[in-house]
Amino acid sequence: MSAGNSMNYLNELTLPLGLVLAVVLIGAILRRLIFSRLHRWAQKTESQYDDIIISAIKGSFLLWCLAVGVYAALQVSDLPADLVELGGKLLLALVIGSITLTLANLSTRLIEHYARNGGRGLPVTSLSQNVVRGFILGTGILIILNSLGISIAPLLTAMGIGGLAVALALQDTLANLFAGIYISLSKQVQPGEYVKLESGEEGYVTDMDWRSTKIRALPNNMIIVPNSKLASSIVINYYQPDKELAVLINVGVDYSSNLKKVEEVTIAAGREIMQTVSGGVPEFTPFIRYHTFGDSSIQFTVILRAREFVDQYLIKHEFVKLLHERYRQEGIVVPFPIRTVFWGKS
């Protein structure tokens, strides 16, 4: 290449490259000015959602400015028209892909923030996050293909036929997927709730994905339950319709006891437990119900109340200790299991 041709080539590149650099520089200045003001405005609001949205857009802003600069450079370049058109389509696909990824990541971050702040309006699980993310990515891919001039109608038809074959081959997997979606949308079981299955497993629901639900048992073991099994199982949810639950404690006293006094002493002990033990419900008034003439005692049930399922263990522990002490002070006897047998001559 001669010196003259080299100079002409450099002169041809000067305007497009200068245009790209100018657009990127202007974009960097605008990014600094615009987003600094947006951050100051977001700090004045109580919600964190605006901070998340601004942060997500800020990360992709320079890339979008670069794409605009390259597109403008292509328009003023001496490249053939077909290459300029192809370059424009590729840049458009790049921008759409960037916007799609930004929206997918933004949706995930918004859902995570919603979950951390105790949102209850919508189910928040790995399954719901992946469904939203997959929908956004799938829509973005179809838009990109359409922008490149690729007809998506045959693709959708092929996907429909192929989807039928896949559905037949992956029946169990799809059954778990749709069971998980059903459970999430019905809100019958949600992360953070304490549940017990009819098979005996129980614990806190930690997450639900496309295949299974994870339950953390009290010994800190992880129980993995297929979604289809969970959907068809009988489940006790100790958090619905309310976390609070009755704590039942069975007690027996000697037949010679003054039952009125027993009731007064027991209820007084229950009130103290409700007021002093963590997890008790202070505004709840305990009560008892006599129900059985046993072999060695008159039996009754004490009804206390706990704020949630695991609080009952400490409440029972402290109540048994306190009631034993109060009965000893009041002379109330809790008899050993005995049986009196009478016999005589036939």
SELUM-567409 format. One record per residue (C-alpha): x, y, z. Coordinates in nm, 2 decimals. Last residue first. Layout:
<atoms>
east;north;up
X;Y;Z
...
</atoms>
This chain:
<atoms>
east;north;up
-6.47;-6.67;9.50
-6.25;-6.55;9.77
-6.12;-6.19;9.73
-5.94;-5.96;9.50
-5.91;-5.59;9.46
-5.64;-5.43;9.24
-5.54;-5.07;9.27
-5.34;-4.93;8.98
-5.05;-4.68;9.00
-4.90;-4.43;8.77
-4.71;-4.19;9.00
-4.93;-3.91;9.13
-4.90;-3.54;9.07
-4.97;-3.41;9.42
-5.08;-3.05;9.49
-4.92;-2.93;9.82
-4.92;-2.57;9.72
-4.54;-2.53;9.71
-4.49;-2.86;9.54
-4.76;-2.77;9.28
-4.59;-2.44;9.22
-4.24;-2.60;9.17
-4.38;-2.86;8.92
-4.57;-2.59;8.74
-4.26;-2.38;8.70
-4.05;-2.66;8.56
-4.33;-2.79;8.33
-4.40;-2.44;8.21
-4.03;-2.36;8.12
-3.99;-2.67;7.90
-4.34;-2.64;7.74
-4.27;-2.28;7.65
-3.92;-2.36;7.52
-4.06;-2.63;7.29
-4.36;-2.43;7.18
-4.15;-2.15;7.03
-4.07;-2.39;6.73
-4.42;-2.36;6.59
-4.48;-1.98;6.60
-4.60;-1.71;6.84
-4.69;-1.97;7.11
-5.01;-2.01;7.31
-5.10;-2.20;7.62
-5.38;-2.46;7.67
-5.34;-2.69;7.97
-5.51;-3.03;7.93
-5.66;-3.23;8.21
-5.63;-3.56;8.38
-5.77;-3.67;8.72
-5.52;-3.92;8.84
-5.43;-4.29;8.91
-5.62;-4.49;8.65
-5.75;-4.18;8.48
-6.07;-3.99;8.52
-6.05;-3.79;8.20
-6.14;-3.44;8.05
-6.05;-3.14;8.27
-6.00;-2.84;8.05
-5.74;-2.57;8.14
-5.70;-2.20;8.05
-5.42;-1.96;7.95
-5.50;-1.59;7.89
-5.33;-1.46;7.58
-5.21;-1.10;7.58
-4.85;-1.21;7.66
-4.82;-1.45;7.36
-4.51;-1.66;7.44
-4.21;-1.68;7.21
-3.96;-1.57;7.47
-4.08;-1.67;7.81
-4.18;-1.40;8.07
-4.54;-1.30;8.01
-4.68;-1.62;7.86
-4.49;-1.82;8.13
-4.64;-1.61;8.41
-4.99;-1.65;8.27
-4.94;-2.03;8.26
-4.83;-2.04;8.62
-5.14;-1.84;8.72
-5.36;-2.08;8.52
-5.21;-2.38;8.69
-5.25;-2.24;9.04
-5.62;-2.14;8.98
-5.71;-2.47;8.81
-5.55;-2.68;9.08
-5.74;-2.47;9.34
-6.07;-2.54;9.18
-5.97;-2.91;9.14
-5.91;-2.95;9.52
-5.69;-3.26;9.50
-5.78;-3.59;9.65
-5.79;-3.76;9.32
-5.43;-3.68;9.26
-5.33;-3.46;8.96
-5.27;-3.52;8.59
-5.13;-3.29;8.32
-5.14;-3.28;7.94
-4.98;-2.98;7.77
-5.14;-2.83;7.46
-4.97;-2.53;7.29
-5.21;-2.34;7.07
-5.07;-2.18;6.75
-4.96;-1.84;6.63
-4.82;-1.83;6.28
-5.15;-1.75;6.12
-5.36;-1.89;5.83
-5.13;-2.05;5.77
-4.78;-2.07;5.93
-4.81;-2.42;6.07
-4.88;-2.57;5.72
-4.99;-2.93;5.76
-4.94;-3.10;5.43
-5.14;-3.39;5.28
-4.94;-3.50;4.97
-5.04;-3.46;4.60
-4.87;-3.13;4.55
-4.56;-3.23;4.76
-4.51;-3.55;4.55
-4.53;-3.35;4.23
-4.29;-3.10;4.36
-4.03;-3.36;4.44
-3.93;-3.33;4.81
-3.57;-3.27;4.92
-3.52;-3.27;5.30
-3.21;-3.08;5.42
-3.08;-3.16;5.77
-3.05;-2.88;6.02
-3.17;-3.09;6.32
-3.49;-2.87;6.29
-3.55;-2.99;5.93
-3.47;-2.77;5.64
-3.72;-2.83;5.35
-3.62;-2.80;4.99
-3.89;-2.82;4.72
-3.81;-3.00;4.40
-3.79;-2.99;4.02
-3.82;-2.64;3.88
-3.70;-2.48;4.21
-3.86;-2.43;4.55
-3.67;-2.28;4.85
-3.62;-2.29;5.22
-3.94;-2.45;5.35
-3.89;-2.49;5.73
-3.92;-2.84;5.88
-4.12;-3.16;5.88
-4.10;-3.51;5.74
-4.37;-3.74;5.88
-4.51;-3.90;5.56
-4.82;-3.68;5.59
-4.59;-3.38;5.54
-4.52;-3.12;5.81
-4.47;-2.75;5.73
-4.29;-2.45;5.88
-4.30;-2.15;5.65
-3.99;-1.95;5.54
-4.04;-2.02;5.17
-4.40;-2.07;5.07
-4.65;-2.35;5.07
-5.02;-2.30;4.99
-4.95;-1.99;4.80
-5.17;-2.11;4.51
-4.93;-1.95;4.26
-4.62;-2.12;4.41
-4.79;-2.46;4.45
-4.92;-2.45;4.09
-4.58;-2.35;3.95
-4.41;-2.63;4.15
-4.67;-2.88;4.02
-4.60;-2.75;3.67
-4.23;-2.81;3.70
-4.26;-3.15;3.89
-4.50;-3.28;3.62
-4.26;-3.15;3.35
-3.97;-3.35;3.50
-4.18;-3.66;3.53
-4.32;-3.64;3.18
-3.98;-3.57;3.02
-4.00;-3.78;2.70
-4.36;-3.71;2.62
-4.32;-3.34;2.69
-4.00;-3.34;2.47
-4.19;-3.48;2.18
-4.47;-3.23;2.22
-4.22;-2.95;2.25
-4.06;-3.05;1.93
-4.39;-3.00;1.75
-4.45;-2.67;1.91
-4.09;-2.56;1.88
-4.10;-2.64;1.51
-4.41;-2.42;1.48
-4.25;-2.14;1.68
-3.94;-2.16;1.46
-4.15;-2.16;1.14
-4.32;-1.84;1.26
-4.00;-1.68;1.38
-3.90;-1.54;1.04
-3.53;-1.43;1.05
-3.49;-1.07;0.94
-3.23;-0.99;1.19
-3.48;-0.78;1.39
-3.71;-1.09;1.41
-3.43;-1.30;1.55
-3.35;-1.03;1.81
-3.72;-1.00;1.90
-3.75;-1.38;1.95
-3.43;-1.38;2.16
-3.57;-1.10;2.38
-3.90;-1.28;2.44
-3.71;-1.59;2.55
-3.48;-1.39;2.78
-3.78;-1.22;2.94
-3.98;-1.54;2.99
-3.67;-1.72;3.12
-3.60;-1.45;3.38
-3.97;-1.46;3.50
-3.97;-1.84;3.52
-3.63;-1.85;3.68
-3.73;-1.61;3.95
-4.06;-1.79;4.02
-3.88;-2.12;4.04
-3.60;-1.99;4.26
-3.88;-1.88;4.50
-4.08;-1.57;4.58
-4.46;-1.62;4.58
-4.64;-1.29;4.53
-4.82;-1.06;4.77
-4.62;-1.18;5.07
-4.31;-0.96;5.05
-4.09;-1.00;5.36
-3.84;-0.73;5.27
-3.58;-0.99;5.17
-3.83;-1.14;4.93
-3.90;-0.81;4.75
-3.53;-0.74;4.73
-3.48;-1.08;4.57
-3.76;-1.02;4.32
-3.62;-0.68;4.23
-3.27;-0.83;4.18
-3.41;-1.10;3.96
-3.62;-0.86;3.75
-3.32;-0.63;3.70
-3.10;-0.92;3.59
-3.37;-1.02;3.32
-3.42;-0.65;3.23
-3.05;-0.59;3.18
-3.01;-0.91;2.99
-3.29;-0.81;2.75
-3.16;-0.45;2.71
-2.82;-0.59;2.62
-2.97;-0.84;2.37
-3.18;-0.56;2.22
-2.87;-0.34;2.19
-2.67;-0.62;2.03
-2.95;-0.71;1.79
-2.97;-0.35;1.68
-2.59;-0.34;1.64
-2.61;-0.66;1.42
-2.89;-0.51;1.21
-2.69;-0.18;1.16
-2.38;-0.38;1.06
-2.58;-0.57;0.81
-2.72;-0.25;0.66
-2.38;-0.09;0.65
-2.24;-0.40;0.49
-2.52;-0.40;0.22
-2.46;-0.03;0.16
-2.09;-0.07;0.08
-1.86;0.10;0.33
-1.77;0.46;0.27
-1.84;0.56;0.63
-2.10;0.83;0.74
-2.38;0.58;0.83
-2.14;0.33;0.98
-2.00;0.59;1.22
-2.36;0.67;1.33
-2.41;0.30;1.41
-2.08;0.28;1.59
-2.17;0.59;1.80
-2.52;0.45;1.89
-2.37;0.12;1.99
-2.11;0.29;2.21
-2.39;0.49;2.38
-2.58;0.17;2.45
-2.26;0.02;2.60
-2.22;0.33;2.81
-2.57;0.30;2.95
-2.55;-0.07;3.04
-2.43;-0.04;3.41
-2.63;0.28;3.47
-2.96;0.10;3.38
-2.91;-0.16;3.65
-2.81;0.09;3.92
-3.10;0.32;3.84
-3.35;0.02;3.87
-3.20;-0.10;4.20
-3.20;0.25;4.35
-3.56;0.30;4.24
-3.66;-0.02;4.41
-3.50;0.08;4.74
-3.81;0.27;4.87
-3.77;0.53;5.13
-3.71;0.81;4.89
-3.45;1.09;4.94
-3.16;0.86;4.83
-3.34;0.80;4.50
-3.32;1.18;4.41
-2.95;1.19;4.49
-2.89;0.88;4.28
-3.09;1.03;3.99
-2.89;1.35;4.00
-2.56;1.15;3.99
-2.72;0.94;3.71
-2.78;1.23;3.48
-2.45;1.41;3.52
-2.22;1.12;3.52
-2.40;0.93;3.25
-2.43;1.25;3.04
-2.05;1.30;3.06
-1.99;0.93;2.97
-2.24;0.95;2.68
-2.08;1.27;2.55
-1.74;1.09;2.55
-1.89;0.78;2.39
-2.06;0.99;2.12
-1.74;1.18;2.05
-1.52;0.87;2.04
-1.76;0.70;1.79
-1.77;1.02;1.57
-1.40;1.05;1.58
-1.37;0.69;1.46
-1.61;0.75;1.18
-1.46;1.09;1.08
-1.09;0.97;1.09
-1.14;0.64;0.91
-1.16;0.78;0.56
-0.86;1.01;0.63
-0.66;0.71;0.75
-0.74;0.53;0.42
-0.65;0.83;0.21
-0.32;0.87;0.40
-0.25;0.50;0.34
-0.33;0.53;-0.03
-0.09;0.82;-0.06
0.19;0.63;0.12
0.15;0.33;-0.11
0.00;0.00;0.00
</atoms>
